[in-house]
């Protein structure tokens, strides 16, 4: 539920802190607004709902394939419509705690 300004845009910005607990296999998908605000020829945005559905449908993919799939879906959606922003995405998957060293 934490939110605020975009990271890195303002030198003296203050940010709210938040925490989540990840379980083994959970995936974190971070993205720039260029993903959700990508527009098609009709002026419709890709939007949060399409992004959530795309990420949810690809939960079995490894993280590089997940990022590729999201970018491909956005490109399919926008077609040849000109874009005004970058599209940046990062996926991380928590695999769980490291096994204890056995001696």
matplotlib code that plots the C-alpha trace (Angstrom):
import matplotlib.pyplot as plt

x = [0.0, 3.0, 3.3, 4.7, 6.8, 8.7, 12.1, 15.0, 13.1, 13.6, 16.8, 15.3, 12.2, 10.9, 9.4, 7.1, 8.5, 6.6, 7.4, 6.1, 7.0, 7.8, 7.4, 9.5, 8.4, 6.9, 7.7, 8.1, 7.5, 8.6, 7.9, 7.9, 4.8, 5.7, 4.4, 0.9, 0.6, 1.6, -1.2, -2.7, -3.9, -7.3, -5.6, -6.4, -3.7, -2.4, -3.3, -2.9, -5.6, -3.9, -0.5, -1.8, -3.5, -0.4, 1.9, -0.6, -0.9, 2.9, 3.7, 5.2, 7.8, 11.3, 11.9, 13.6, 10.8, 8.3, 9.8, 10.0, 6.4, 5.2, 7.1, 5.8, 2.2, 2.6, 4.1, 1.3, -1.2, 0.3, 1.1, 2.7, 1.3, 4.1, 5.1, 6.1, 7.8, 10.4, 9.2, 11.3, 10.6, 12.3, 11.2, 12.7, 11.7, 12.4, 13.6, 13.6, 16.3, 19.7, 20.4, 22.4, 26.0, 26.7, 30.1]
y = [0.0, 2.3, 4.8, 8.1, 9.7, 7.8, 6.7, 8.8, 11.7, 14.2, 14.7, 15.4, 13.2, 11.5, 8.0, 5.9, 2.6, -0.6, -4.3, -7.5, -11.1, -13.3, -17.0, -19.4, -19.1, -15.6, -13.2, -9.4, -7.5, -3.9, -1.6, 1.9, 3.8, 3.4, -0.2, 0.6, 3.9, 2.5, 3.4, 1.7, 3.5, 4.1, 6.0, 3.2, 2.4, -1.0, -0.4, -2.1, -4.7, -6.0, -6.0, -7.9, -10.5, -10.9, -11.4, -13.8, -15.9, -16.3, -17.3, -20.6, -18.9, -18.1, -14.4, -13.5, -15.1, -13.3, -9.9, -10.8, -11.9, -8.7, -6.5, -8.6, -8.3, -4.5, -4.3, -6.5, -4.2, -1.0, -2.2, 0.6, 3.4, 5.8, 5.7, 8.7, 6.9, 4.1, 0.7, -0.7, -4.0, -6.1, -9.4, -11.1, -14.5, -15.5, -19.1, -19.4, -19.4, -20.8, -24.3, -24.4, -25.4, -28.9, -29.8]
z = [0.0, 0.1, -2.7, -3.8, -6.4, -9.0, -7.9, -9.1, -10.6, -7.8, -5.8, -2.4, -2.7, 0.4, 0.1, 2.2, 3.3, 3.0, 3.4, 2.0, 2.9, -0.1, -0.1, -2.2, -5.8, -5.5, -8.3, -8.1, -11.3, -11.4, -14.4, -15.6, -16.5, -20.2, -19.9, -18.6, -20.5, -23.9, -26.3, -29.4, -32.5, -30.9, -28.0, -25.5, -22.8, -22.1, -18.5, -15.2, -15.8, -19.0, -17.3, -14.2, -16.5, -18.6, -15.6, -13.9, -17.1, -17.2, -13.7, -14.8, -17.1, -15.9, -15.2, -18.5, -20.4, -18.3, -19.1, -22.8, -22.8, -21.2, -23.7, -26.6, -25.4, -25.1, -28.6, -30.0, -28.3, -29.5, -33.0, -35.0, -32.8, -31.8, -28.2, -26.0, -23.2, -22.5, -21.5, -18.7, -16.8, -14.2, -12.8, -9.7, -8.3, -4.7, -4.6, -0.9, 1.8, 1.0, 2.3, 5.5, 5.1, 6.2, 7.5]

ax = plt.figure().add_subplot(projection="3d")
ax.plot(x, y, z, "-o")
ax.set_aspect("equal")
plt.show()
